[in-house]
């Protein structure tokens, strides 16, 4: 690939019916800066066929420029922080790892506390969970899905279950909201700049070729900019490699140069770079000649070249030549970025992992409710024992006051016991009468088929013999 300048110069010479390949030279810097190199080439040759950018400094040095065929507008290039990478654990990003640990501990402790309540009072749950710790922990985990397997039958167990369910609801809601923000809203990039002015204000180091048009134009507007000069031997690839190596935060380059090296793996390794912010300065680039007032034929050469460059732009040759040059030098495909670059990912509402400071209130409220339920469980157990002691004390006091009942005299406690016995005897008698009635409805054959061994029921009578 001879390069884009050679393709264009070949077409200009063909249209202008002249030849240049028999009288040309290739120059290198030899210690000169770009302005000095340009001044030397236009003084030595009739035409300098390269992508020269017009600047005031170069015009003052005696250079004159043809019609631009190259986009030399100045832009910034930086690391592409939006590249998606496979992250198996991305679903854990809504919370910090400390929060996840505390969540697992909370579910485990909740299951064990419910198991303790069942052990402390076997009437706490309608199910038999007294020796099933894994099942109570499993039930606690299920509350995060909205499924409640607990069947509390005491007030403190109900309060504990409601507290656990409410805490799970808040936890799931916070997780869902933050997970959505991670999936929809991109994280704020480390370098959030929209223009060169922003980069200068943040004191970000800028990689640039020394004495290049990019440096000259930026320095004229931002004298306090921090520049990092790259190796001139690397050419336009130098600032890009400087960003990848960490020597600077951003690279100053041109739109045309970025279009070429974006798909060149030797400069944009792994498509790790992207266009950052807006265009700083719009400039055309093209060939240069010696500024001539008319004494020599340099002005005539410039006019002829301008004429054919204009024709080539009109018939689309310049665009086709640019695409051909890109295809010849490209060895990778990267996502195209135009202008906004990484700044599109910036947002004041960018997502971040929720920390313990964000979610600590959920745990405090829940554990406070757990403490209340434990206190209620202790109180309920104490109250049950207290009532039982009071009943025993009342019965003992009654017997001591009334004394043993004399013959023929029945005390209050004895009367209550006799009444309960009467009710029981009446119930048993009713059952026996119902059995006799049902037997009378059976046929003789059915009665003959019954077992010969008959069970006898005790005859209970009401009366003095009870």
Secondary structure, DSSP 4 states (H G I P E B T S, - for coil): ---HHHHHHHHHHHHHT---TTS------TT--HHHHHHHHHHHSS-EEEEEEP-HHHHHTTEEE----EE--EEEEEE-TT-----TTGGGTTB-HHHHHHHHHHHHHHHHHHHHHHHH-TTSBSS--TT-HHHHHHHHHHGGGT-----B-SHHHHHHHHHHHHHHHHHHHHHHHHHHHHHHSPPPPSS--SSHHHHHHTT--EEE-TT-HHHHHHHHH-TT--EEEPPGGGTTHHHHHHHHTTS-SEEEEEHHHHHHHTT-TTTSGGG-EEEEEEEEE--EEEEEEE---SSSSHHHHHHHHHHHHHHHHHTTHHHHHHHHHHHHH--S------SSBGGGG--TT----B-HHHHHHHHHHHHHHHHHHHHHHHHHHHHHHHHHHHHHHHHHHHHHHH-SPPTT---HHHHHHHHHHHHHHHHHHHHHHHHHHHHHTS-HHHHHTS-S--PPPPP---STT-
